[in-house]
């Protein structure tokens, strides 16, 4: 089956320098979502009709071998756009599916049903609306579509029809060149419309059937930032419903954002305001606190992520406790039963089983053993302004508060570093190491006094 995606529109109502079809829904351009859905139908050619901002669209979809492009030099209507795509279509494929690049929530299942219903004629995807004002009405005779009547041309009786056109259709490929050649732009807009194919089909004895989309949200067109926001909320409602159906506990289904793939085990609970980006995997009985942001992160069973934690490219072991206000950066690997607490940052470091970094600390480029305790205010000084260096901390080490470990440096197994130490040489196993200036009390010293004003 040929698939043509119309994506040439400017989108003036977006008031944006970004082409309309590149506006994001759940962090991905609308056109990318439509292409992904189209490719889910199976093998077949996908032709994207580009126009305004076409090079940006082409660049965004570069690398997909199934996608070809054709230029619509002037935006002269949907019929003209399809006409531009004709040279790229495989005429041996009996069906051509026409999709819209600004209808990002369409489902593969719905399109499959549309293609089946079309048989060897035309299939129109329609939707029933409570208030169909402004949409083209589907006029049927004995269950077969006879024409699409625009609002301004409809009779009072036709205006009562609730089934309306979505613009998505399946067409018989072998008739496209003939029908495209008959198009005229003798209308108020001076454009060539695909809907004229319905009249051609009726005259040629070709059956036109409609398939009604069960969910109006999935055929929602996006032409403004207001409509983009509505599509975002509709997408997130869909994602929340999937999670609920899979047994995830959501404190408020209206306050979660999934901007990638979220996999959840059993008995997962997610508090309000959380954002999931990239590929996030949560094990069994994981608890996510309020307003966390997790990107490309894996969290093992029975771990709790407390409020306002940000994690990017990290992995967290079983029975860990992270946060609140923790930042895990790429390469952070936290073992079983680890604790990372308030205002701590971990980057490109391995934290061993049962180790704790609980307060106001930065651990970067570090390999930390098991059952290590990091005191408040500890930092690894891993960067000299040009190069990064690693710190090694052995099992059962105790690092006192306000310690600086100047890499490259190692702390031996069971070593203790006294509070306030600046470690520049390796600390041996099992011993106390400290560097601290001698404390002095100055006798007779008086605090400076503010001078009286003249």
C-alpha positions as CSV (number, residue, x, y, z in Angstrom):
1,X,0.0,0.0,0.0
2,X,1.2,3.5,-0.8
3,X,1.0,6.0,2.0
4,X,1.0,9.8,1.3
5,X,1.4,12.2,4.2
6,X,0.4,15.8,3.5
7,X,2.8,18.0,5.4
8,X,3.3,21.1,3.3
9,X,1.2,23.6,5.3
10,X,2.7,26.8,6.8
11,X,0.7,26.8,10.0
12,X,0.3,30.6,10.3
13,X,-1.8,30.3,13.4
14,X,1.2,28.7,15.2
15,X,3.0,32.1,15.1
16,X,6.2,30.1,15.0
17,X,9.3,29.9,12.9
18,X,9.1,26.1,13.1
19,X,7.0,24.3,10.4
20,X,3.6,23.2,11.7
21,X,4.3,19.5,11.4
22,X,7.5,19.8,13.4
23,X,5.7,21.2,16.4
24,X,6.1,18.6,19.2
25,X,3.5,16.4,20.9
26,X,5.0,14.6,23.9
27,X,8.5,15.8,22.8
28,X,8.3,14.4,19.3
29,X,7.4,16.3,16.1
30,X,3.9,15.6,14.9
31,X,5.1,14.3,11.5
32,X,7.4,11.8,13.2
33,X,4.4,10.3,15.1
34,X,2.3,10.1,11.9
35,X,5.2,8.4,10.0
36,X,5.6,5.9,12.9
37,X,1.9,5.1,12.8
38,X,2.0,4.7,9.0
39,X,4.9,2.4,9.1
40,X,3.1,0.3,11.7
41,X,0.7,-0.8,8.9
42,X,3.4,-3.0,7.3
43,X,5.5,-2.8,4.2
44,X,4.8,0.0,1.7
45,X,6.1,3.2,0.4
46,X,5.7,6.4,2.5
47,X,5.7,9.7,0.6
48,X,5.8,13.0,2.5
49,X,4.6,16.0,0.7
50,X,6.6,19.0,1.9
51,X,6.3,22.7,1.3
52,X,6.9,25.4,3.9
53,X,10.0,24.6,5.8
54,X,10.4,21.4,3.7
55,X,14.1,21.1,4.2
56,X,13.7,21.1,8.0
57,X,11.1,18.3,7.7
58,X,13.3,16.3,5.3
59,X,16.2,16.7,7.8
60,X,14.1,15.5,10.7
61,X,13.0,12.4,8.9
62,X,16.4,11.7,7.2
63,X,17.7,8.2,7.7
64,X,14.3,6.4,7.3
65,X,14.7,4.3,4.2
66,X,10.9,3.9,3.7
67,X,10.3,7.7,3.5
68,X,10.4,9.6,0.2
69,X,9.7,13.3,-0.3
70,X,8.0,15.4,-2.9
71,X,7.7,19.2,-3.0
72,X,4.4,21.1,-3.4
73,X,5.8,24.4,-4.6
74,X,2.6,26.3,-3.8
75,X,0.0,25.3,-1.3
76,X,-2.9,24.9,-3.7
77,X,-5.0,22.4,-1.7
78,X,-5.0,18.8,-0.8
79,X,-5.8,17.6,-4.3
80,X,-2.8,19.4,-5.6
81,X,-0.6,17.9,-2.9
82,X,-1.7,14.4,-3.8
83,X,-1.0,15.2,-7.5
84,X,2.6,16.2,-6.6
85,X,3.0,12.8,-5.0
86,X,1.8,10.7,-8.0
87,X,5.2,10.2,-9.7
88,X,6.6,8.5,-6.5
89,X,3.7,6.1,-6.0
90,X,3.9,2.4,-6.8
91,X,1.0,1.9,-9.2
92,X,1.1,-1.9,-8.6
93,X,-0.1,-1.3,-5.1
94,X,-4.0,-1.3,-5.2
95,X,-4.5,1.2,-2.4
96,X,-3.1,4.6,-1.5
97,X,-3.7,5.9,2.0
98,X,-3.7,9.7,2.5
99,X,-2.8,10.9,6.0
100,X,-2.3,14.4,7.4
101,X,0.9,15.5,9.1
102,X,-0.9,17.6,11.6
103,X,-3.1,14.8,12.9
104,X,-0.6,13.2,15.3
105,X,-2.8,11.0,17.5
106,X,-4.2,8.7,14.8
107,X,-3.9,5.0,15.7
108,X,-2.6,2.2,13.5
109,X,-5.6,0.0,14.5
110,X,-8.0,2.7,13.2
111,X,-6.2,2.9,9.9
112,X,-6.2,-0.9,9.5
113,X,-9.9,-0.9,9.9
114,X,-10.3,1.9,7.4
115,X,-8.2,0.0,4.8
116,X,-10.3,-3.2,5.3
117,X,-13.6,-1.4,5.0
118,X,-12.5,0.4,1.8
119,X,-12.1,-2.9,-0.1
120,X,-11.6,-1.9,-3.8
121,X,-13.3,1.5,-3.5
122,X,-12.8,4.7,-1.4
123,X,-12.7,4.6,2.3
124,X,-13.3,7.7,4.3
125,X,-12.3,8.1,7.9
126,X,-15.1,10.0,9.7
127,X,-16.0,11.0,13.2
128,X,-19.3,11.7,15.0
129,X,-19.2,15.1,16.7
130,X,-21.7,16.5,19.2
131,X,-21.2,19.9,17.6
132,X,-20.2,19.4,13.9
133,X,-20.3,23.1,13.1
134,X,-17.6,24.1,10.6
135,X,-17.0,20.5,9.3
136,X,-17.9,18.9,6.0
137,X,-20.9,16.6,6.5
138,X,-21.0,13.0,5.2
139,X,-24.1,12.5,3.1
140,X,-25.1,8.9,2.6
141,X,-27.6,7.0,0.5
142,X,-28.3,3.4,1.6
143,X,-25.2,3.4,3.7
144,X,-22.9,4.5,0.9
145,X,-21.3,7.9,0.9
146,X,-22.6,10.1,-1.9
147,X,-20.9,13.4,-1.2
148,X,-19.3,15.6,1.4
149,X,-21.1,18.9,2.0
150,X,-19.2,21.9,3.4
151,X,-20.9,23.9,6.2
152,X,-21.6,26.9,4.0
153,X,-23.3,24.8,1.3
154,X,-25.3,22.5,3.6
155,X,-29.1,22.6,3.9
156,X,-30.7,23.0,7.3
157,X,-31.4,19.2,7.2
158,X,-27.8,18.4,6.2
159,X,-26.4,20.6,9.0
160,X,-28.1,18.1,11.5
161,X,-25.7,15.4,10.3
162,X,-23.1,14.6,13.0
163,X,-20.8,12.4,10.9
164,X,-18.0,14.6,9.5
165,X,-15.0,14.2,7.3
166,X,-11.5,14.0,8.9
167,X,-9.5,14.3,5.7
168,X,-8.0,10.8,6.0
169,X,-8.9,8.5,3.2
170,X,-8.0,5.3,1.2
171,X,-8.1,5.6,-2.5
172,X,-7.8,3.1,-5.4
173,X,-4.3,3.7,-6.8
174,X,-5.3,2.9,-10.4
175,X,-7.8,5.7,-10.6
176,X,-5.7,8.5,-9.0
177,X,-4.2,9.9,-12.2
178,X,-7.6,10.1,-13.9
179,X,-9.3,11.7,-11.0
180,X,-6.4,14.1,-10.3
181,X,-6.6,15.2,-13.9
182,X,-10.2,16.2,-13.5
183,X,-9.7,18.5,-10.5
184,X,-10.5,22.1,-10.8
185,X,-10.0,25.0,-8.5
186,X,-13.4,26.7,-9.2
187,X,-14.2,27.4,-5.6
188,X,-14.1,30.3,-3.2
189,X,-10.6,29.3,-2.0
190,X,-9.2,28.7,-5.5
191,X,-7.7,25.4,-4.4
192,X,-7.9,21.8,-5.6
193,X,-9.7,19.5,-3.1
194,X,-9.3,15.8,-2.5
195,X,-13.0,15.7,-1.5
196,X,-13.9,16.2,-5.2
197,X,-12.8,12.6,-5.6
198,X,-16.0,11.5,-3.9
199,X,-18.1,13.0,-6.8
200,X,-15.8,11.4,-9.4
201,X,-16.2,8.1,-7.7
202,X,-20.0,8.4,-7.6
203,X,-20.0,9.2,-11.3
204,X,-17.7,6.2,-12.1
205,X,-19.7,3.7,-10.0
206,X,-17.0,3.4,-7.4
207,X,-18.3,2.6,-3.9
208,X,-17.4,5.1,-1.1
209,X,-17.6,3.7,2.5
210,X,-17.0,5.5,5.7
211,X,-15.3,4.2,8.9
212,X,-16.1,6.1,12.0
213,X,-13.2,6.7,14.4
214,X,-14.3,5.7,17.9
215,X,-12.3,8.4,19.6
216,X,-12.6,12.0,18.3
217,X,-9.2,12.8,19.9
218,X,-7.3,10.6,17.5
219,X,-8.5,12.6,14.4
220,X,-7.8,16.0,16.1
221,X,-6.2,18.4,13.7
222,X,-3.6,20.8,15.1
223,X,-3.4,24.3,13.6
224,X,-2.6,26.5,16.6
225,X,-0.8,26.4,19.9
226,X,-4.1,26.1,21.6
227,X,-4.9,23.0,19.6
228,X,-1.3,21.7,20.1
229,X,-1.9,22.0,23.9
230,X,-5.2,20.1,23.5
231,X,-3.4,17.3,21.5
232,X,-0.7,17.1,24.2
233,X,-3.3,16.6,26.9
234,X,-5.2,14.1,24.8
235,X,-2.0,12.1,24.3
236,X,-1.2,12.2,28.0
237,X,-4.7,11.0,28.9
238,X,-4.2,8.1,26.6
239,X,-0.8,7.2,28.2
240,X,-2.3,7.5,31.7
241,X,-5.1,5.2,30.8
242,X,-2.6,2.6,29.5
243,X,-0.7,2.8,32.8
244,X,-3.9,2.5,34.9
245,X,-5.0,-0.5,32.8
246,X,-1.6,-2.1,33.4
247,X,-2.1,-1.8,37.2
248,X,0.0,1.3,37.9
249,X,-1.2,3.6,40.7
250,X,-1.4,7.3,39.6
251,X,-2.1,9.9,42.3
252,X,-3.7,12.0,39.6
253,X,-4.0,10.7,36.0
254,X,-4.3,14.3,34.7
255,X,-0.8,15.2,36.2
256,X,1.7,12.9,34.5
257,X,3.7,13.4,31.3
258,X,5.1,10.5,29.3
259,X,7.4,11.8,26.6
260,X,8.9,8.5,25.5
261,X,8.5,4.9,26.7
262,X,7.6,4.1,30.3
263,X,7.7,0.4,31.4
264,X,6.4,-0.4,34.8
265,X,6.4,-3.6,36.8
266,X,3.7,-4.6,39.4
267,X,2.5,-2.3,42.1
268,X,4.3,0.8,40.9
269,X,3.0,4.1,42.3
270,X,3.6,7.5,40.7
271,X,2.8,10.8,42.5
272,X,1.7,14.0,40.8
273,X,3.7,16.1,38.4
274,X,6.2,13.5,37.2
275,X,7.8,13.6,33.7
276,X,9.2,10.6,32.0
277,X,11.4,11.1,28.9
278,X,13.3,8.7,26.7
279,X,13.2,5.1,27.9
280,X,12.4,4.7,31.5
281,X,11.9,1.3,33.2
282,X,10.5,0.9,36.7
283,X,10.7,-2.4,38.5
284,X,8.1,-4.0,40.9
285,X,6.9,-1.9,43.8
286,X,8.8,1.2,42.8
287,X,7.5,4.4,44.3
288,X,8.0,7.7,42.5
289,X,7.5,10.9,44.5
290,X,6.0,14.1,43.3
291,X,7.6,16.3,40.6
292,X,10.3,13.9,39.6
293,X,11.9,14.0,36.1
294,X,13.3,10.7,34.9
295,X,15.0,10.3,31.5
296,X,16.6,7.1,30.1
297,X,16.7,5.7,33.6
298,X,16.2,2.2,35.1
299,X,15.0,1.7,38.6
300,X,15.0,-1.8,40.2
301,X,12.5,-3.4,42.5
302,X,11.4,-1.9,45.8
303,X,13.2,1.4,45.3
304,X,11.8,4.8,46.3
305,X,12.5,7.9,44.4
306,X,11.5,10.9,46.5
307,X,10.1,14.2,45.4
308,X,11.9,16.6,43.0
309,X,14.6,14.1,41.9
310,X,16.0,14.5,38.4
311,X,17.6,11.4,36.8
312,X,19.2,11.3,33.3
313,X,20.9,8.2,32.0
314,X,21.2,6.5,35.4
315,X,20.5,3.1,36.9
316,X,19.3,2.5,40.5
317,X,19.5,-0.9,42.2
318,X,17.0,-2.7,44.4
319,X,15.7,-1.3,47.7
320,X,17.5,2.1,47.2
321,X,16.2,5.4,48.5
322,X,16.9,8.5,46.4
323,X,16.0,12.1,47.1
324,X,14.4,14.4,47.7
325,X,16.1,17.0,45.5
326,X,18.7,14.6,44.1
327,X,20.3,14.8,40.7
328,X,21.6,11.7,38.9
329,X,23.5,12.5,35.8
330,X,24.5,10.1,32.9
331,X,26.6,7.2,34.0
332,X,25.4,7.1,37.6
333,X,25.1,3.5,38.7
334,X,23.7,3.0,42.1
335,X,23.8,-0.4,43.8
336,X,21.4,-2.2,46.0
337,X,20.2,-0.4,49.2
338,X,22.1,2.8,48.4
339,X,20.9,6.1,49.8
340,X,21.4,9.4,48.0
341,X,19.8,12.3,49.6
342,X,19.1,16.0,49.7
343,X,20.9,18.2,47.2
344,X,23.4,15.6,46.1
345,X,24.6,15.1,42.5
346,X,26.1,11.9,41.1
347,X,27.8,11.8,37.7
348,X,29.5,8.9,35.9
349,X,30.1,7.1,39.2
350,X,29.4,3.6,40.6
351,X,28.0,3.6,44.1
352,X,28.3,0.2,45.8
353,X,25.8,-1.8,47.8
354,X,24.5,-0.1,51.0
355,X,26.6,3.1,50.5
356,X,25.2,6.5,51.5
357,X,25.6,10.0,50.1
358,X,23.0,11.8,52.0
359,X,23.6,15.5,52.2
360,X,24.9,18.3,49.9
361,X,27.6,16.3,48.1
362,X,28.9,16.0,44.6
363,X,30.4,12.6,43.5
364,X,31.8,12.6,39.9
365,X,34.0,10.1,38.0
366,X,34.2,7.9,41.1
367,X,34.2,4.1,41.8
368,X,32.8,3.7,45.3
369,X,32.7,0.3,47.1
370,X,30.1,-1.1,49.5
371,X,28.9,0.3,52.8
372,X,30.7,3.6,52.3
373,X,29.4,6.7,54.2
374,X,29.9,10.1,52.6
375,X,29.6,13.0,55.0
376,X,27.7,16.2,54.3
377,X,29.4,18.7,51.9
378,X,31.8,16.2,50.4
379,X,33.0,16.7,46.8
380,X,35.2,14.8,44.4
381,X,37.4,17.4,42.6
382,X,37.5,15.5,39.3
383,X,38.3,18.3,36.9
384,X,41.4,20.4,36.5
385,X,40.0,22.7,33.9
386,X,41.0,20.5,31.0
387,X,40.9,16.8,32.0
388,X,38.8,14.6,34.2
389,X,40.3,12.2,36.8
390,X,38.8,9.4,38.8
391,X,38.5,8.8,42.5
392,X,38.5,5.3,44.0
393,X,36.9,4.7,47.4
394,X,37.1,1.2,49.0
395,X,34.5,-0.8,50.9
396,X,33.5,0.4,54.4
397,X,35.3,3.8,54.1
398,X,34.0,6.7,56.1
399,X,34.4,10.2,54.6
400,X,34.0,13.0,57.1
401,X,31.9,16.1,56.3
402,X,33.3,18.9,54.2
403,X,35.9,16.8,52.6
404,X,37.5,17.4,49.2
405,X,39.0,14.4,47.3
406,X,41.3,15.9,44.7
407,X,41.5,13.3,41.9
408,X,43.3,11.2,40.9
409,X,43.2,9.8,44.4
410,X,42.1,6.6,46.2
411,X,40.8,5.8,49.7
412,X,41.6,2.4,51.0
413,X,39.2,-0.2,52.4
414,X,37.9,0.7,55.9
415,X,39.8,4.1,55.8
416,X,38.4,7.1,57.7
417,X,38.9,10.7,56.5
418,X,38.5,13.4,59.1
419,X,36.0,16.2,58.6
420,X,37.4,19.1,56.6
421,X,40.1,17.1,54.9
422,X,41.5,18.0,51.5
423,X,42.8,14.7,50.3
424,X,45.6,15.1,47.7
425,X,47.4,11.8,48.3
426,X,46.0,8.2,48.7
427,X,44.6,7.4,52.1
428,X,45.7,3.9,53.3
429,X,43.4,1.1,54.4
430,X,42.0,1.1,57.9
431,X,43.6,4.3,59.1
432,X,42.5,7.8,59.9
433,X,43.7,10.4,57.5
434,X,43.1,14.1,57.9
435,X,44.5,17.4,56.8
436,X,43.4,20.3,59.0
437,X,45.0,23.7,60.0
438,X,45.9,24.1,63.7
439,X,43.1,25.7,65.6
440,X,44.2,29.0,67.2
441,X,42.4,31.3,69.7
442,X,43.8,34.9,69.6
443,X,43.7,36.4,73.1
444,X,42.7,40.1,73.4
445,X,41.1,40.2,69.9
446,X,38.1,42.5,69.7
447,X,35.4,42.4,67.0
448,X,35.5,45.5,64.8
449,X,32.9,48.1,65.7
450,X,30.8,50.2,63.3
451,X,32.0,53.8,63.4
452,X,29.5,56.4,64.5
453,X,28.1,58.6,61.8
454,X,29.2,62.2,61.9
